[in-house]
């Protein structure tokens, strides 16, 4: 018994277009033709088509399918690679599920990093934006330290004084605020960049600070750092 292209495709639960594509790229041998020119597919074609379908279903790229049956060493290597990729995908999806579970909690804010929702309410837009940038470049341990610092909220009034500092604040106002902030700067945790952070991360963080805070605020932070050292 032989089958037409349409019949072969139906038996393998695929499409005529797919069968023809496999012919074009050399994965499936062309069958003999009947006197009227129609293709006549045999059992071996169906078997091969089902093999191809199984391998592609497992994620094997078409470019590697041709060597799979004949080269067992290559086959094992490809499957190990696919398994490692699948494991990484599973871990990524599990991480996404954990984030979604956290974001589903009452009071969670979507414009701050995961876990910061409970401390986000008093933060202003620039603070939230900085946290988002921090989470991109700083390690998980560093972000946990930032979170713990915000949870402690040592001096909400001082935080507001800094946030309300106008750009044209005079010298005395800046110095006084810097002296108030110095003890907290002295006890601040040194933040560490992620191992995979790009080289441009520090420059990007500097630009973010300049964009999100006015010159007076940045000057106060610098003075506080100098005082604390």
Backbone as CSV, one residue per row, in Angstrom:
resi,resn,N_x,N_y,N_z,CA_x,CA_y,CA_z,C_x,C_y,C_z
1,UNK,0.854,-1.195,0.000,0.000,0.000,0.000,0.888,1.242,0.000
2,UNK,0.490,2.199,-0.789,1.178,3.489,-0.810,0.173,4.584,-0.526
3,UNK,0.724,5.791,-0.182,-0.145,6.922,0.158,0.254,8.159,-0.633
4,UNK,-0.713,9.010,-0.829,-0.438,10.300,-1.444,0.161,11.229,-0.383
5,UNK,0.613,12.417,-0.792,1.182,13.381,0.159,0.144,13.769,1.203
6,UNK,-1.078,14.005,0.763,-2.134,14.390,1.699,-2.416,13.276,2.697
7,UNK,-2.470,12.043,2.188,-2.750,10.907,3.075,-1.616,10.691,4.086
8,UNK,-0.373,10.845,3.610,0.768,10.690,4.517,0.719,11.745,5.619
9,UNK,0.408,12.970,5.224,0.344,14.054,6.195,-0.751,13.789,7.230
10,UNK,-1.882,13.291,6.800,-2.978,12.988,7.713,-2.603,11.872,8.682
11,UNK,-1.919,10.847,8.162,-1.513,9.733,9.022,-0.539,10.191,10.101
12,UNK,0.323,11.150,9.779,1.312,11.642,10.734,0.804,12.840,11.529
13,UNK,-0.436,13.225,11.281,-1.032,14.377,11.962,-0.192,15.632,11.759
14,UNK,0.161,15.871,10.493,0.896,17.079,10.154,0.272,17.664,8.893
15,UNK,0.999,18.509,8.184,0.428,19.165,7.009,1.217,18.820,5.752
16,UNK,0.568,18.974,4.625,1.228,18.764,3.338,2.396,19.732,3.185
17,UNK,2.207,20.942,3.628,3.263,21.943,3.544,4.505,21.497,4.320
18,UNK,4.276,20.895,5.490,5.399,20.413,6.300,6.138,19.286,5.600
19,UNK,5.393,18.353,5.025,6.009,17.244,4.298,6.876,17.775,3.160
20,UNK,6.345,18.712,2.421,7.091,19.277,1.290,8.344,20.011,1.779
21,UNK,8.221,20.672,2.916,9.380,21.381,3.475,10.479,20.399,3.858
22,UNK,10.101,19.268,4.423,11.090,18.255,4.795,11.794,17.689,3.559
23,UNK,11.058,17.596,2.465,11.693,17.194,1.210,12.726,18.240,0.787
24,UNK,12.359,19.497,0.852,13.215,20.583,0.375,14.530,20.656,1.148
25,UNK,14.476,20.376,2.456,15.699,20.502,3.264,16.414,19.165,3.442
26,UNK,15.915,18.135,2.776,16.609,16.861,2.753,16.367,15.947,3.932
27,UNK,15.360,16.206,4.734,15.078,15.346,5.882,14.230,14.128,5.504
28,UNK,13.460,14.261,4.458,12.561,13.176,4.044,12.808,12.872,2.570
29,UNK,13.153,11.622,2.288,13.433,11.231,0.903,12.196,11.392,0.020
30,UNK,12.452,11.784,-1.217,11.364,11.839,-2.196,10.944,10.412,-2.554
31,UNK,9.655,10.150,-2.600,9.194,8.790,-2.962,9.174,8.598,-4.474
32,UNK,8.981,7.345,-4.865,8.766,7.073,-6.291,7.429,7.669,-6.706
33,UNK,7.270,7.810,-8.011,6.019,8.364,-8.530,5.288,7.318,-9.375
34,UNK,3.995,7.432,-9.369,3.165,6.546,-10.197,3.248,7.014,-11.652
35,UNK,2.774,6.230,-12.583,2.832,6.628,-13.996,2.164,7.981,-14.269
36,UNK,1.185,8.322,-13.484,0.518,9.612,-13.711,1.217,10.772,-13.001
37,UNK,2.371,10.475,-12.358,3.165,11.544,-11.760,2.928,11.795,-10.289
38,UNK,1.979,11.112,-9.672,1.693,11.332,-8.256,2.712,10.600,-7.371
39,UNK,3.065,11.211,-6.272,4.006,10.593,-5.337,3.354,9.399,-4.661
40,UNK,4.181,8.369,-4.405,3.687,7.162,-3.743,4.547,6.907,-2.498
41,UNK,3.996,7.305,-1.353,4.735,7.153,-0.094,4.530,5.759,0.476
42,UNK,5.622,5.198,1.027,5.586,3.874,1.617,5.745,3.951,3.135
43,UNK,5.755,2.773,3.757,5.861,2.695,5.218,7.126,3.394,5.716
44,UNK,8.228,3.239,4.974,9.477,3.854,5.424,9.373,5.380,5.488
45,UNK,8.580,5.956,4.578,8.393,7.408,4.612,7.578,7.824,5.837
46,UNK,6.533,7.044,6.128,5.723,7.337,7.303,6.561,7.204,8.577
47,UNK,7.387,6.149,8.633,8.242,5.946,9.813,9.188,7.127,9.997
48,UNK,9.824,7.531,8.898,10.767,8.653,8.981,10.053,9.945,9.365
49,UNK,8.889,10.171,8.810,8.147,11.381,9.124,7.769,11.422,10.606
50,UNK,7.381,10.264,11.140,7.037,10.201,12.562,8.277,10.407,13.441
51,UNK,9.428,9.933,13.002,10.672,10.173,13.735,10.999,11.666,13.769
52,UNK,10.879,12.292,12.622,11.156,13.730,12.544,10.206,14.497,13.455
53,UNK,8.945,14.110,13.405,7.949,14.793,14.220,8.257,14.632,15.704
54,UNK,8.691,13.445,16.100,9.007,13.209,17.515,10.194,14.061,17.952
55,UNK,11.236,14.091,17.123,12.437,14.840,17.481,12.157,16.342,17.559
56,UNK,11.431,16.869,16.587,11.119,18.300,16.618,10.198,18.618,17.790
57,UNK,9.330,17.660,18.132,8.462,17.855,19.293,9.238,17.936,20.593
58,UNK,10.402,17.272,20.625,11.274,17.327,21.803,12.129,18.594,21.814
59,UNK,12.077,19.347,20.717,12.846,20.583,20.662,14.124,20.501,19.865
60,UNK,14.371,19.372,19.199,15.584,19.241,18.392,15.454,20.129,17.157
61,UNK,16.418,21.022,16.922,16.356,21.866,15.725,16.402,21.021,14.453
62,UNK,15.704,21.477,13.423,15.675,20.730,12.169,17.079,20.521,11.613
63,UNK,17.966,21.492,11.839,19.326,21.383,11.315,20.079,20.217,11.931
64,UNK,19.657,19.736,13.101,20.349,18.647,13.770,19.617,17.305,13.645
65,UNK,18.415,17.346,13.132,17.619,16.122,13.040,18.264,15.106,12.113
66,UNK,18.870,15.559,11.016,19.411,14.643,10.021,20.447,13.700,10.600
67,UNK,21.273,14.188,11.539,22.354,13.367,12.078,21.930,12.512,13.261
68,UNK,20.726,12.715,13.753,20.323,12.049,14.997,20.303,10.515,14.905
69,UNK,19.640,9.894,13.955,19.555,8.423,13.973,20.890,7.740,13.725
70,UNK,21.750,8.343,12.881,22.985,7.689,12.476,24.124,7.860,13.465
71,UNK,24.124,8.945,14.223,25.234,9.265,15.128,24.721,9.259,16.560
72,UNK,24.922,8.146,17.259,24.387,8.029,18.617,25.074,8.976,19.590
73,UNK,26.391,9.207,19.379,27.091,10.148,20.262,26.524,11.554,20.102
74,UNK,26.301,11.931,18.863,25.716,13.252,18.594,24.310,13.325,19.173
75,UNK,23.567,12.242,19.030,22.207,12.200,19.558,22.198,12.432,21.064
76,UNK,23.090,11.751,21.786,23.146,11.899,23.237,23.533,13.319,23.620
77,UNK,24.475,13.907,22.882,24.907,15.274,23.176,23.782,16.268,22.978
78,UNK,23.050,16.110,21.872,21.930,17.018,21.585,20.851,16.905,22.654
79,UNK,20.550,15.680,23.053,19.497,15.481,24.053,19.909,16.021,25.421
80,UNK,21.191,15.881,25.758,21.664,16.459,27.024,21.542,17.972,27.001
81,UNK,21.891,18.557,25.874,21.770,20.019,25.738,20.320,20.459,25.867
82,UNK,19.426,19.728,25.215,18.001,20.051,25.293,17.491,19.914,26.720
83,UNK,17.959,18.887,27.415,17.530,18.687,28.801,17.991,19.837,29.683
84,UNK,19.217,20.301,29.479,19.730,21.430,30.257,18.939,22.698,29.970
85,UNK,18.613,22.905,28.696,17.815,24.081,28.322,16.424,24.000,28.931
86,UNK,15.851,22.794,28.923,14.525,22.606,29.506,14.554,22.859,31.006
87,UNK,15.605,22.390,31.668,15.737,22.613,33.110,15.810,24.108,33.409
88,UNK,16.570,24.835,32.592,16.679,26.283,32.778,15.329,26.959,32.555
89,UNK,14.580,26.473,31.563,13.255,27.030,31.291,12.305,26.778,32.452
90,UNK,12.348,25.569,32.997,11.498,25.236,34.145,11.827,26.130,35.330
91,UNK,13.113,26.333,35.589,13.519,27.196,36.696,13.049,28.626,36.475
92,UNK,13.142,29.094,35.209,12.687,30.452,34.906,11.183,30.579,35.124
93,UNK,10.426,29.582,34.688,8.978,29.621,34.860,8.587,29.530,36.334
94,UNK,9.320,28.741,37.104,9.049,28.660,38.539,9.328,29.996,39.216
95,UNK,10.398,30.659,38.775,10.717,31.974,39.332,9.618,32.975,38.992
96,UNK,9.095,32.897,37.771,8.005,33.784,37.370,6.769,33.522,38.228
97,UNK,6.488,32.258,38.503,5.329,31.921,39.341,5.495,32.482,40.758
98,UNK,6.719,32.415,41.269,6.947,32.973,42.604,6.720,34.477,42.606
99,UNK,7.186,35.148,41.562,6.978,36.597,41.467,5.500,36.920,41.347
100,UNK,4.789,36.154,40.515,3.353,36.381,40.347,2.608,36.184,41.661
101,UNK,3.018,35.175,42.434,2.377,34.936,43.733,2.594,36.127,44.657
102,UNK,3.801,36.683,44.621,4.105,37.853,45.454,3.309,39.063,44.995
103,UNK,3.229,39.244,43.678,2.521,40.400,43.138,1.011,40.303,43.363
104,UNK,0.532,39.115,43.633,-0.906,38.921,43.874,-1.304,39.258,45.301
105,UNK,-0.323,39.462,46.164,-0.626,39.761,47.560,-1.234,41.157,47.697
106,UNK,-2.134,41.356,48.655,-2.754,42.672,48.852,-1.701,43.738,49.134
107,UNK,-1.900,44.914,48.542,-1.005,46.035,48.799,0.265,46.031,47.985
108,UNK,0.421,45.035,47.120,1.631,44.962,46.314,1.610,46.016,45.220
109,UNK,2.765,46.654,44.993,2.874,47.667,43.954,3.647,47.107,42.781
110,UNK,3.170,47.378,41.581,3.808,46.855,40.380,4.962,47.721,39.896
111,UNK,5.118,48.924,40.453,6.173,49.818,39.973,7.409,49.824,40.857
112,UNK,7.543,48.820,41.710,8.757,48.645,42.506,9.174,47.179,42.403
113,UNK,10.424,46.860,42.723,10.863,45.467,42.626,10.047,44.541,43.524
114,UNK,10.046,43.267,43.178,9.338,42.266,43.963,9.821,42.283,45.414
115,UNK,8.853,42.297,46.336,9.184,42.299,47.752,9.179,43.672,48.373
116,UNK,9.174,44.728,47.551,9.225,46.092,48.075,7.837,46.727,48.202
117,UNK,6.800,45.957,47.856,5.457,46.530,47.888,5.050,47.050,49.241
118,UNK,5.442,46.350,50.303,4.998,46.753,51.646,5.679,48.029,52.148
119,UNK,6.761,48.447,51.485,7.424,49.689,51.911,7.279,50.786,50.866
120,UNK,6.499,50.533,49.832,6.432,51.456,48.699,5.534,52.660,48.933
121,UNK,4.563,52.543,49.835,3.559,53.601,49.975,4.155,54.988,50.214
122,UNK,5.122,55.163,51.134,5.643,56.511,51.362,6.628,56.979,50.303
123,UNK,7.022,56.107,49.410,8.027,56.476,48.418,7.433,57.330,47.311
124,UNK,8.253,58.211,46.787,7.830,59.038,45.666,8.272,58.381,44.358
125,UNK,7.816,58.972,43.251,8.081,58.353,41.954,9.569,58.175,41.681
126,UNK,10.379,59.174,42.069,11.809,59.051,41.799,12.444,57.935,42.631
127,UNK,11.973,57.781,43.881,12.487,56.696,44.720,12.123,55.339,44.129
128,UNK,10.915,55.217,43.637,10.460,53.959,43.044,11.265,53.633,41.784
129,UNK,11.500,54.677,40.994,12.278,54.463,39.769,13.700,54.020,40.102
130,UNK,14.297,54.619,41.128,15.659,54.246,41.510,15.706,52.797,41.998
131,UNK,14.701,52.374,42.749,14.658,50.989,43.217,14.597,50.015,42.035
132,UNK,13.824,50.373,41.029,13.714,49.516,39.844,15.071,49.380,39.153
133,UNK,15.799,50.497,39.052,17.126,50.468,38.426,18.113,49.708,39.307
134,UNK,18.026,49.918,40.620,18.881,49.176,41.546,18.711,47.670,41.363
135,UNK,17.465,47.222,41.271,17.191,45.792,41.169,17.770,45.189,39.896
136,UNK,17.940,46.020,38.872,18.521,45.536,37.625,20.018,45.260,37.765
137,UNK,20.699,46.083,38.566,22.155,46.012,38.601,22.748,45.447,39.889
138,UNK,22.040,45.579,41.019,22.613,45.148,42.288,22.193,43.723,42.644
139,UNK,23.037,43.053,43.423,22.794,41.660,43.813,21.555,41.539,44.691
140,UNK,21.050,40.317,44.797,19.886,40.060,45.645,20.193,40.414,47.101
141,UNK,21.413,40.102,47.536,21.792,40.421,48.917,21.770,41.925,49.148
142,UNK,22.225,42.681,48.173,22.216,44.141,48.294,20.792,44.676,48.334
143,UNK,19.929,44.127,47.486,18.541,44.592,47.469,17.834,44.228,48.767
144,UNK,18.172,43.075,49.351,17.603,42.725,50.657,18.042,43.718,51.719
145,UNK,19.292,44.174,51.634,19.790,45.165,52.584,19.040,46.493,52.422
146,UNK,18.785,46.876,51.175,18.012,48.098,50.917,16.605,47.954,51.494
147,UNK,16.002,46.790,51.278,14.650,46.547,51.794,14.616,46.632,53.315
148,UNK,15.572,46.015,53.961,15.604,46.049,55.429,15.797,47.470,55.935
149,UNK,16.592,48.258,55.216,16.784,49.647,55.606,15.503,50.454,55.489
150,UNK,14.747,50.208,54.442,13.473,50.912,54.276,12.448,50.455,55.303
151,UNK,12.472,49.171,55.626,11.533,48.659,56.630,11.823,49.246,58.002
152,UNK,13.100,49.452,58.300,13.461,50.017,59.602,12.956,51.444,59.738
153,UNK,12.914,52.184,58.619,12.415,53.575,58.612,12.911,54.345,59.830
154,UNK,14.225,54.560,59.944,14.787,55.169,61.148,14.312,56.594,61.423
155,UNK,13.989,57.337,60.383,13.611,58.731,60.594,12.756,59.226,59.431
156,UNK,11.461,58.920,59.443,10.590,59.338,58.337,10.607,60.842,58.107
157,UNK,10.696,61.631,59.190,10.703,63.091,59.040,11.946,63.551,58.286
158,UNK,13.068,62.914,58.572,14.307,63.262,57.880,14.236,62.859,56.409
159,UNK,13.620,61.715,56.143,13.430,61.296,54.747,12.639,62.337,53.977
160,UNK,11.578,62.834,54.589,10.745,63.838,53.926,11.496,65.144,53.748
161,UNK,12.312,65.496,54.723,13.095,66.733,54.608,14.044,66.651,53.411
162,UNK,14.644,65.485,53.231,15.537,65.303,52.079,14.744,65.333,50.777
163,UNK,13.602,64.645,50.743,12.813,64.578,49.515,12.252,65.942,49.123
164,UNK,11.997,66.798,50.118,11.425,68.120,49.845,12.491,69.183,49.614
165,UNK,13.761,68.822,49.692,14.826,69.815,49.555,14.787,70.437,48.163
166,UNK,14.631,71.753,48.073,14.585,72.392,46.758,15.975,72.503,46.141
167,UNK,16.007,72.618,44.851,17.296,72.680,44.156,18.088,73.930,44.517
168,UNK,17.382,74.987,44.896,18.075,76.239,45.231,18.317,76.385,46.732
169,UNK,18.307,75.249,47.463,18.554,75.308,48.909,19.906,75.970,49.179
170,UNK,19.962,76.829,50.217,21.205,77.552,50.485,22.236,76.656,51.169
171,UNK,23.434,77.197,51.320,24.568,76.464,51.869,24.280,75.950,53.274
172,UNK,23.712,76.785,54.104,23.470,76.391,55.490,22.459,75.253,55.577
173,UNK,21.424,75.336,54.757,20.398,74.285,54.762,20.983,72.954,54.314
174,UNK,21.816,73.000,53.270,22.429,71.771,52.764,23.346,71.139,53.817
175,UNK,24.155,71.974,54.443,25.107,71.455,55.413,24.400,70.867,56.630
176,UNK,23.354,71.542,57.063,22.612,71.059,58.231,21.958,69.711,57.937
177,UNK,21.387,69.584,56.756,20.737,68.326,56.390,21.779,67.219,56.220
178,UNK,22.924,67.559,55.653,23.983,66.573,55.487,24.448,66.036,56.838
179,UNK,24.541,66.900,57.818,24.971,66.472,59.153,23.939,65.563,59.806
180,UNK,22.659,65.810,59.507,21.615,64.935,60.034,21.661,63.562,59.362
181,UNK,21.981,63.543,58.055,21.984,62.288,57.307,23.249,61.464,57.525
182,UNK,24.329,62.107,57.917,25.627,61.440,58.019,25.598,60.155,58.845
183,UNK,24.939,60.124,60.011,24.929,58.876,60.798,24.288,57.716,60.055
184,UNK,23.298,58.002,59.239,22.639,56.938,58.495,23.486,56.502,57.301
185,UNK,24.195,57.440,56.693,25.096,57.104,55.597,26.239,56.251,56.107
186,UNK,26.716,56.564,57.316,27.821,55.825,57.914,27.438,54.365,58.159
187,UNK,26.183,54.135,58.471,25.746,52.766,58.751,25.175,52.052,57.544
188,UNK,25.228,52.713,56.391,24.643,52.111,55.188,25.473,50.925,54.702
189,UNK,24.778,49.950,54.132,25.441,48.764,53.592,26.018,49.090,52.221
190,UNK,27.231,48.631,51.960,27.834,48.804,50.638,27.144,47.871,49.643
191,UNK,26.621,48.447,48.597,25.881,47.663,47.611,26.846,47.066,46.587
192,UNK,26.587,45.824,46.219,27.450,45.114,45.281,26.703,44.851,43.979
193,UNK,27.399,45.093,42.871,26.806,44.825,41.571,26.686,43.323,41.340
194,UNK,25.712,42.936,40.555,25.586,41.540,40.153,26.813,41.135,39.336
195,UNK,27.144,39.866,39.403,28.287,39.370,38.639,28.086,39.593,37.139
196,UNK,26.832,39.509,36.703,26.542,39.652,35.271,26.219,41.083,34.862
197,UNK,26.362,42.037,35.786,26.038,43.429,35.463,26.982,43.942,34.379
198,UNK,26.473,44.688,33.406,27.350,45.198,32.334,28.337,46.221,32.875
199,UNK,29.406,46.434,32.124,30.432,47.387,32.549,29.864,48.795,32.715
200,UNK,28.856,49.082,31.944,28.283,50.431,31.972,27.320,50.640,33.138
201,UNK,27.169,49.642,34.018,26.179,49.734,35.094,26.438,50.914,36.018
202,UNK,27.690,51.098,36.446,27.991,52.194,37.379,27.689,53.552,36.753
203,UNK,28.036,53.697,35.484,27.736,54.956,34.798,26.234,55.171,34.700
204,UNK,25.503,54.090,34.437,24.044,54.192,34.346,23.440,54.577,35.686
205,UNK,23.976,54.017,36.772,23.482,54.366,38.111,23.742,55.830,38.408
206,UNK,24.913,56.320,38.005,25.219,57.739,38.217,24.276,58.635,37.448
207,UNK,23.992,58.269,36.214,23.060,59.061,35.407,21.653,59.013,35.977
208,UNK,21.282,57.862,36.515,19.952,57.734,37.116,19.816,58.674,38.317
209,UNK,20.828,58.706,39.156,20.787,59.598,40.323,20.671,61.057,39.882
210,UNK,21.426,61.423,38.856,21.386,62.806,38.367,20.027,63.153,37.772
211,UNK,19.377,62.162,37.163,18.077,62.409,36.544,16.936,62.425,37.555
212,UNK,17.084,61.665,38.634,15.971,61.473,39.571,16.015,62.412,40.778
213,UNK,17.179,62.978,41.064,17.317,63.866,42.236,17.961,65.178,41.807
214,UNK,17.562,66.259,42.484,18.113,67.551,42.083,19.533,67.740,42.609
215,UNK,20.175,68.810,42.147,21.589,69.020,42.481,21.801,69.238,43.976
216,UNK,20.856,69.868,44.614,20.991,70.099,46.052,20.947,68.776,46.816
217,UNK,20.048,67.898,46.424,19.952,66.596,47.085,21.233,65.784,46.888
218,UNK,21.766,65.795,45.670,23.004,65.075,45.408,24.170,65.677,46.181
219,UNK,24.169,66.994,46.295,25.222,67.661,47.066,25.134,67.266,48.537
220,UNK,23.931,67.176,49.071,23.741,66.784,50.472,24.226,65.349,50.683
221,UNK,23.914,64.459,49.761,24.375,63.086,49.885,25.899,63.008,49.871
222,UNK,26.518,63.807,49.012,27.978,63.822,48.953,28.573,64.340,50.260
223,UNK,27.997,65.410,50.772,28.485,65.984,52.029,28.298,64.996,53.175
224,UNK,27.159,64.306,53.196,26.906,63.353,54.265,27.938,62.228,54.225
225,UNK,28.271,61.799,53.000,29.275,60.742,52.849,30.632,61.211,53.350
226,UNK,31.016,62.441,53.019,32.295,63.004,53.462,32.332,63.090,54.984
227,UNK,31.241,63.542,55.585,31.184,63.670,57.033,31.309,62.296,57.695
228,UNK,30.659,61.284,57.120,30.639,59.952,57.730,31.993,59.253,57.645
229,UNK,32.818,59.708,56.670,34.148,59.117,56.544,35.155,59.988,57.234
